[in-house]
């Protein structure tokens, strides 16, 4: 009976460690900054890899419709980068820290 209790306590310690690893990953992603530029160079968006917009630069002489179109396109491009990187790094963190469980996708 006590052997199972020790196993459970060991597992609880690992869960805390895994939680810390994911917290570290979140902090890393928030501190890593990148810039995405629209195809024509008229819009530059700087954001964290956790999707916090830090800065938006617009070329001079753009009309409202151009700004709106370029912002949507460029934000979506940046968010796709964020999503891809966050998923890849979360999978890697899980693979490195979680026990192998049959049927788990990582």
Secondary structure, DSSP 8 states (H G I E B T S, - for coil): -HHHHHHHHHHHHHHHHHHHHHHHHHHHHHH-EEEEE-TTSSEEEEEETTS-EEEEEE-TT--HHHHHHHHHHHHHHHHHHHHHHHHHHHHHHHHHHS---TT---
